[in-house]
Amino acid sequence: MGLVLKVKVGDRLVVNGAVLRNAGRNQMMIEVENQSDVLRAEEIFSESMASTPVRRLCHQIQIAMVSRESRGELIPRIHAALDELESALGKSQGQVLRDVRVQVEKTNLYGAYRLLLPVITYEDELLAMASDDEPEGIAS
């Protein structure tokens, strides 16, 4: 059995770079039977959402998923971003980032993207702690 997707009326999804929208009046069930790059609309990171290193990496992976002609240019950038993240987060997230690299090398970009979701949560926690530690201002 392949990947089964429920597509609500008006929802969009991207399959191998093609943007599809359910223009019918009912929910659709779609089964993708072969290896394909699939993104649901709610999973897509816009460029404005790519505001942190991990989110930028997710955005690059998604662009590579939907734009096969850009993959040759994007894959080296994805590897460079993974190198930077491994040096910064290696102790806590190193295994996940190595697993992401393996998925990218296998051209399982959706799998790489999904592995990064908990790293986004971790990154958000670190950024929240860092903003709590910043001094509120200088007393005069």
Secondary structure, 3 states (H helix, E strand, C coil): CCEEEEECCCCEEEECCEEEECCCCCCEEEEECCCCCEEEHHHCCCHHHCCCHHHHHHHHHHHHHHCHHHHHHHHHHHHHHHHHHHHHHHHHHHHHHHHHHHHHHCCCHHHHHHHHHHHHHHHHHHHHHHHHHCCCCCCC
